[in-house]
């Protein structure tokens, strides 16, 4: 059901449960018109203006479209690869870099399609991707990503990543994966000019994303920050993910990670950080005062035994916190509703059972929107973009559940029945219209096999 007629009003009526990510009453549903939420309907009420059509949501739990704040699409090609199945971050990277260096345009395109399809099917409507690999022949990697996400109809912040500090200069990545800084900055400007959309309702945005302290020079970090300031785009990088990274920063730069961030002009509200685990008691308030955001990646942090982010303390200090699935070689999935569940449980391990289901859902919606610098998505309210996820609770695992919203996470929802992006249905009856999943899996599996075999 496409809402292609301007000003058509669809009432998504009387949901089984609804989570708005704010305190507004929408128990009677909501009205979508012209790609936005026109109004929320209170319990037992009716829309204030006439509607043209109705979707009966009596068997669905409705949430804002989930928002993925950190990912690496290309890594869907190296899921559950045996040589790194039991490795921590640095050995994991050192084994995978040579494999990823063989990435081709065709392999990347199909990896992106798989990642985006999985995200959509899990209720995700906006995603970020951190792409920092540009081996020979793959200089147009971000252009390829743009084409796929446009085809799939998801919103995306695509980051022009970079690596300039190779292993022969004291960094971690091999020489064939690093680039010249001037070429990186020139391509960054090209991509901003070609694709970056501003304002409410943007589908494609470009951000700048040097990979990490152990793969980028301080000069590249500082020059990238200056470019982002000049062109008014956001900044993203990995930071404080592991103790090894902290040790590297001390040895290479003589600084802890947040001091390093400040030294290169990144400590500000333009920046969001992947992982953000190993901050001390003085660094957390500094991040909050600066408005620097963190994308919490619980599954990846557990998979690589990196540690547990101090999310409640970060939030209390004023740090915007979102959720990211991270790369599909350290998760190894791209499922946002399951990631919200993992965020809930990992933070309960740190802070206790009082961490609310609704708080975890807020991280995965409104929190991730803030991390990406967006105020038009991530919650259900009049004027917001009509980005919605609808989940059914008619599977065996939900039988006996009483609170529909709590059941999403506590009973382990893993697939949306319907997903709307900008007023258009992108998932219908648990499938993506027009997508041949069997063919996609076959092509992707073959590309993955070729990549790891060389």
C-alpha distance (Angstrom), angle and dihedral (degrees) to the residues before:
residue distance angle dihedral
X1 . . .
X2 3.80 . .
X3 3.78 119.6 .
X4 3.78 94.5 -147.7
X5 3.82 98.1 140.2
X6 3.83 110.7 92.6
X7 3.79 114.6 -112.1
X8 3.79 94.3 6.3
X9 3.80 107.9 153.6
X10 3.78 119.4 -140.3
X11 3.79 118.9 -173.8
X12 3.80 111.5 -151.4
X13 3.76 92.1 -157.8
X14 3.81 135.6 -147.4
X15 3.81 102.0 -26.5
X16 3.78 120.7 -152.7
X17 3.80 85.5 -121.5
X18 3.78 136.4 -10.0
X19 3.78 135.8 -160.5
X20 3.80 114.4 -165.6
X21 3.87 100.4 177.0
X22 3.80 87.2 -126.6
X23 3.79 136.7 57.8
X24 3.80 97.1 -91.4
X25 3.81 120.8 125.2
X26 3.79 112.4 -120.0
X27 3.79 100.4 150.4
X28 3.80 89.0 126.9
X29 3.78 90.2 54.8
X30 3.77 132.6 -114.5
X31 3.78 140.5 -83.9
X32 3.80 122.1 -124.4
X33 3.80 120.6 -157.9
X34 3.79 131.1 166.9
X35 3.79 93.3 -9.7
X36 3.81 96.0 -52.0
X37 3.78 138.7 88.0
X38 3.80 103.9 -97.1
X39 3.80 97.7 -174.5
X40 3.77 145.1 -17.9
X41 3.79 117.9 -123.4
X42 3.82 117.1 -140.7
X43 3.78 123.2 -135.4
X44 3.81 111.1 -66.9
X45 3.79 92.3 5.0
X46 3.79 139.1 115.7
X47 3.82 131.6 -134.3
X48 3.79 113.6 -82.6
X49 3.82 91.6 -130.3
X50 3.82 130.1 40.9
X51 3.79 118.9 -82.0
X52 3.79 128.9 -148.4
X53 3.79 100.6 -151.1
X54 3.78 142.0 8.2
X55 3.77 133.9 -139.8
X56 3.80 108.5 -163.1
X57 3.81 105.1 -138.8
X58 3.79 94.8 -179.5
X59 3.81 91.0 123.2
X60 3.81 95.8 41.6
X61 3.78 138.9 82.4
X62 3.82 108.4 -142.4
X63 3.80 123.7 -150.2
X64 3.78 134.9 164.2
X65 3.77 110.0 -88.2
X66 3.80 106.9 -81.9
X67 3.80 116.3 -111.5
X68 3.78 123.3 -143.1
X69 3.81 110.9 -151.3
X70 3.82 100.2 -174.4
X71 3.80 133.2 28.3
X72 3.81 144.4 137.7
X73 3.81 106.1 -144.9
X74 3.80 95.7 -170.1
X75 3.80 91.5 62.5
X76 3.81 92.4 74.8
X77 3.82 83.3 87.1
X78 3.82 93.4 64.6
X79 3.78 103.3 44.1
X80 3.81 117.2 150.6
X81 3.80 92.9 -3.9
X82 3.80 105.9 178.8
X83 3.85 99.0 -135.8
X84 3.83 90.6 62.1
X85 3.81 101.1 28.7
X86 3.81 91.3 108.3
X87 3.81 102.4 28.4
X88 3.83 131.8 112.6
X89 3.80 120.7 -127.4
X90 3.81 105.1 -79.8
X91 3.84 97.7 45.5
X92 3.81 88.1 39.6
X93 3.81 89.7 56.8
X94 3.79 95.5 42.1
X95 3.80 91.0 54.9
X96 3.80 94.3 44.5
X97 3.82 101.4 43.2
X98 3.85 93.4 76.0
X99 3.81 90.2 49.1
X100 3.80 93.7 48.3
X101 3.82 89.9 47.9
X102 3.82 86.9 70.3
X103 3.82 92.0 60.1
X104 3.82 113.4 135.4
X105 3.81 130.5 -161.4
X106 3.81 92.6 -108.1
X107 3.80 92.6 48.5
X108 3.80 91.8 48.5
X109 3.81 93.2 49.7
X110 3.78 92.9 53.4
X111 3.82 92.0 43.6
X112 3.80 89.7 54.5
X113 3.80 91.7 48.7
X114 3.79 91.9 52.5
X115 3.81 92.5 48.0
X116 3.80 93.8 48.2
X117 3.80 93.2 45.7
X118 3.79 91.1 51.5
X119 3.79 91.1 48.0
X120 3.80 93.3 50.2
X121 3.79 92.2 48.5
X122 3.82 89.3 52.9
X123 3.82 92.6 55.2
X124 3.81 98.8 -94.7
X125 3.81 117.9 144.8
X126 3.82 102.0 167.8
X127 3.79 126.2 38.3
X128 3.77 140.3 175.7
X129 3.78 122.1 -146.0
X130 3.78 125.8 -161.9
X131 3.81 107.5 -154.4
X132 3.80 114.7 176.0
X133 3.83 103.5 153.6
X134 3.80 117.0 99.2
X135 3.81 107.4 159.7
X136 3.79 120.5 170.9
X137 3.79 110.3 -56.5
X138 3.82 94.6 20.0
X139 3.77 101.8 84.2
X140 3.81 89.9 122.0
X141 3.81 95.0 56.8
X142 3.81 95.3 125.6
X143 3.81 91.4 46.6
X144 3.81 88.2 55.4
X145 3.80 90.5 50.1
X146 3.80 91.4 50.6
X147 3.80 91.2 54.0
X148 3.80 93.6 51.1
X149 3.81 97.7 45.1
X150 3.80 90.1 48.3
X151 3.79 90.0 51.9
X152 3.81 91.5 49.4
X153 3.81 94.7 46.1
X154 3.80 99.4 -129.0
X155 3.80 125.0 134.6
X156 3.80 113.5 -115.1
X157 3.77 142.4 -175.2
X158 3.80 101.3 -154.8
X159 3.76 113.5 -164.2
X160 3.77 124.2 -149.1
X161 3.77 97.8 -137.7
X162 3.77 127.3 -170.5
X163 3.79 146.1 -169.1
X164 3.81 121.3 -159.0
X165 3.82 103.6 155.0
X166 3.80 108.0 81.4
X167 3.78 127.6 -170.9
X168 3.82 91.4 -100.1
X169 3.82 87.9 60.8
X170 3.79 95.4 47.0
X171 3.79 98.2 -86.8
X172 3.79 130.5 115.7
X173 3.84 107.7 -116.3
X174 3.84 122.2 81.0
X175 3.80 118.5 -106.6
X176 3.83 94.6 -105.3
X177 3.82 90.6 64.0
X178 3.82 99.1 53.0
X179 3.80 128.2 86.6
X180 3.78 139.5 -156.6
X181 3.80 112.1 -91.3
X182 3.80 94.7 -131.9
X183 3.81 90.8 53.4
X184 3.81 90.2 49.7
X185 3.79 93.9 51.6
X186 3.81 92.6 45.8
X187 3.79 91.8 51.0
X188 3.79 90.2 46.6
X189 3.79 90.5 57.0
X190 3.81 91.0 46.5
X191 3.80 91.9 53.4
X192 3.80 93.6 47.6
X193 3.79 90.3 51.5
X194 3.80 93.2 45.8
X195 3.79 103.7 42.6
X196 3.81 117.6 5.6
X197 3.81 111.7 118.5
X198 3.78 120.5 -163.9
X199 3.75 132.4 -157.4
X200 3.77 134.6 27.2
X201 3.77 118.3 -22.9
X202 3.81 95.8 23.8
X203 3.79 113.1 164.2
X204 3.82 100.4 -172.9
X205 3.78 123.7 37.1
X206 3.79 129.0 169.6
X207 3.80 124.4 -142.1
X208 3.81 130.6 177.4
X209 3.78 117.7 -117.9
X210 3.80 125.1 176.8
X211 3.78 102.3 -166.2
X212 3.80 107.3 -121.4
X213 3.82 144.6 -45.1
X214 3.80 90.3 -89.7
X215 3.81 95.1 54.0
X216 3.84 105.9 36.1
X217 3.81 132.3 58.4
X218 3.80 121.1 -120.0
X219 3.80 88.3 -117.0
X220 3.80 91.9 57.8
X221 3.80 91.1 48.3
X222 3.81 92.2 51.1
X223 3.81 94.4 44.8
X224 3.80 90.8 48.6
X225 3.81 91.3 51.4
X226 3.79 90.3 51.5
X227 3.81 91.2 49.9
X228 3.80 92.1 48.6
X229 3.79 90.3 51.4
X230 3.79 92.1 49.1
X231 3.80 94.6 47.0
X232 3.83 95.7 35.5
X233 3.79 98.8 -125.0
X234 3.78 130.8 133.7
X235 3.80 130.4 -95.8
X236 3.79 128.1 -135.3
X237 3.79 136.5 178.5
X238 3.79 143.0 145.7
X239 3.79 112.6 -94.4
X240 3.80 138.0 170.2
X241 3.79 91.8 -0.2
X242 3.81 97.7 138.6
X243 3.78 141.7 9.5
X244 3.83 87.4 -114.9
X245 3.80 89.1 61.4
X246 3.80 90.6 50.8
X247 3.81 90.0 51.3
X248 3.81 90.5 48.0
X249 3.81 92.1 53.1
X250 3.79 91.5 50.3
X251 3.80 93.1 48.4
X252 3.82 97.9 40.2
X253 3.79 101.6 36.1
X254 3.81 105.2 13.2
X255 3.82 89.4 -122.4
X256 3.78 141.0 102.9
X257 3.78 114.8 -117.1
X258 3.83 99.2 -95.3
X259 3.80 91.7 45.0
X260 3.79 87.1 50.8
X261 3.80 90.2 49.8
X262 3.78 91.2 52.7
X263 3.80 93.0 45.2
X264 3.81 91.6 60.7
X265 3.82 96.1 44.4
X266 3.78 98.0 -103.7
X267 3.80 102.4 115.8
X268 3.80 99.4 103.1
X269 3.78 146.4 87.5
X270 3.80 93.3 -81.4
X271 3.82 90.0 70.0
X272 3.78 133.2 82.1
X273 3.79 121.4 -177.4
X274 3.78 131.2 -146.0
X275 3.84 113.6 -126.8
X276 3.83 102.8 -14.3
X277 3.79 95.3 -167.9
X278 3.80 109.5 141.5
X279 3.80 104.6 55.1
X280 3.79 119.2 136.4
X281 3.80 129.0 -138.3
X282 3.80 94.3 -87.9
X283 3.80 95.8 44.9
X284 3.80 97.4 54.2
X285 3.85 94.0 62.9
X286 3.81 89.8 47.0
X287 3.80 90.7 55.1
X288 3.79 90.5 48.2
X289 3.80 93.8 48.5
X290 3.79 89.4 51.3
X291 3.81 93.7 46.7
X292 3.79 91.8 -125.6
X293 3.81 110.8 161.7
X294 3.81 132.3 -140.8
X295 3.80 130.1 -147.0
X296 3.80 106.4 -147.6
X297 3.83 111.3 -146.1
X298 3.81 104.8 -173.3
X299 3.80 101.3 170.6
X300 3.79 94.1 48.3
X301 3.79 91.0 44.8
X302 3.80 89.5 54.4
X303 3.82 95.2 40.1
X304 3.83 92.3 55.4
X305 3.82 93.7 33.2
X306 3.80 88.8 -123.9
X307 3.82 96.4 147.2
X308 3.80 140.0 -102.8
X309 3.79 122.1 -68.0
X310 3.81 116.0 -127.6
X311 3.78 92.7 -125.2
X312 3.80 100.6 162.9
X313 3.80 91.7 49.2
X314 3.80 91.0 46.8
X315 3.80 90.6 52.1
X316 3.80 92.5 46.0
X317 3.81 88.5 55.0
X318 3.81 91.6 52.7
X319 3.80 99.7 -98.8
X320 3.83 113.0 146.4
X321 3.82 106.3 -127.4
X322 3.79 125.2 -160.6
X323 3.79 134.6 167.6
X324 3.79 129.3 -110.1
X325 3.78 130.9 -174.6
X326 3.84 89.7 -148.0
X327 3.78 120.5 -153.1
X328 3.76 120.6 -23.9
X329 3.80 90.2 -122.0
X330 3.79 93.1 62.1
X331 3.80 99.9 35.8
X332 3.17 94.7 24.2
X333 3.81 96.8 -143.1
X334 3.80 140.2 56.9
X335 3.80 98.0 -137.7
X336 3.80 114.9 134.6
X337 3.80 100.2 -173.3
X338 3.81 89.9 52.9
X339 3.80 89.2 47.1
X340 3.80 90.2 55.9
X341 3.80 87.8 53.1
X342 3.80 91.3 50.9
X343 3.80 90.3 48.8
X344 3.79 89.8 53.5
X345 3.78 94.9 49.8
X346 3.79 97.7 41.7
X347 3.79 91.4 51.1
X348 3.81 90.6 47.1
X349 3.79 87.9 56.6
X350 3.80 88.6 57.3
X351 3.81 101.3 36.1
X352 3.80 107.6 19.4
X353 3.79 139.6 -103.7
X354 3.81 92.1 -60.4
X355 3.83 91.2 82.5
X356 3.81 98.8 110.7
X357 3.78 127.7 -128.8
X358 3.79 88.4 -129.6
X359 3.79 90.8 55.8
X360 3.79 92.0 56.5
X361 3.80 90.4 48.2
X362 3.79 88.7 50.9
X363 3.82 90.5 54.7
X364 3.81 89.0 52.9
X365 3.82 93.7 49.2
X366 3.80 121.2 18.7
X367 3.79 93.1 20.4
X368 3.79 94.4 52.6
X369 3.80 90.0 46.2
X370 3.80 89.4 56.1
X371 3.80 91.0 48.0
X372 3.81 89.0 55.3
X373 3.80 91.6 46.4
X374 3.81 94.6 -112.5
X375 3.79 127.1 137.9
X376 3.81 97.6 172.5
X377 3.81 98.6 69.8
X378 3.80 137.5 39.9
X379 3.80 101.1 65.2
X380 3.78 140.9 53.7
X381 3.80 110.9 -111.9
X382 3.80 137.0 123.5
X383 3.79 111.0 -76.2
X384 3.79 95.2 22.4
X385 3.79 120.7 121.8
X386 3.81 112.2 -87.5
X387 3.81 95.2 -112.3
X388 3.80 109.0 146.4
X389 3.78 141.3 163.9
X390 3.81 120.7 -155.6
X391 3.80 120.7 -165.6
X392 3.81 128.0 -169.6
X393 3.79 120.4 -142.2
X394 3.81 98.4 -158.6
X395 3.81 98.5 107.8
X396 3.79 121.9 106.3
X397 3.80 92.5 -107.3
X398 3.82 90.7 63.2
X399 3.80 95.5 49.4
X400 3.78 110.3 123.5
X401 3.81 95.2 18.0
X402 3.81 116.0 138.7
X403 3.82 108.8 -174.0
X404 3.83 107.3 57.0
X405 3.81 95.9 -159.6
X406 3.79 94.2 46.5
X407 3.81 89.3 46.8
X408 3.81 91.0 63.8
X409 3.79 91.4 69.8
X410 3.78 104.5 19.2
X411 3.81 94.2 50.5
X412 3.78 94.1 38.8
X413 3.81 109.7 -111.4
X414 3.79 107.1 -163.8
X415 3.79 105.8 169.6
X416 3.79 135.1 46.1
X417 3.79 119.8 -136.1
X418 3.80 93.8 -154.0
X419 3.79 133.2 13.2
X420 3.79 126.1 -172.8
X421 3.81 125.4 -165.4
X422 3.78 118.0 -172.8
X423 3.78 91.7 -17.2
X424 3.82 94.4 -50.6
X425 3.80 122.7 112.1
X426 3.82 106.8 -123.1
X427 3.81 95.5 169.9
X428 3.81 120.4 38.7
X429 3.80 123.5 -179.3
X430 3.78 90.8 -11.5
X431 3.80 95.6 -53.6
X432 3.80 137.3 94.0
X433 3.80 106.6 -119.0
X434 3.79 112.0 -116.6
X435 3.81 95.8 9.3
X436 3.81 115.3 126.1
X437 3.79 97.8 -149.9
X438 3.80 95.8 -178.0
X439 3.79 91.5 54.6
X440 3.81 91.6 44.7
X441 3.81 91.5 52.5
X442 3.80 92.2 48.4
X443 3.81 93.7 49.5
X444 3.79 93.4 43.2
X445 3.80 93.2 48.0
X446 3.81 90.7 51.7
X447 3.82 91.3 48.9
X448 3.80 90.3 49.7
X449 3.79 91.8 50.4
X450 3.80 92.7 50.4
X451 3.79 92.6 47.6
X452 3.80 96.8 54.6
X453 3.80 93.7 40.7
X454 3.78 92.8 50.4
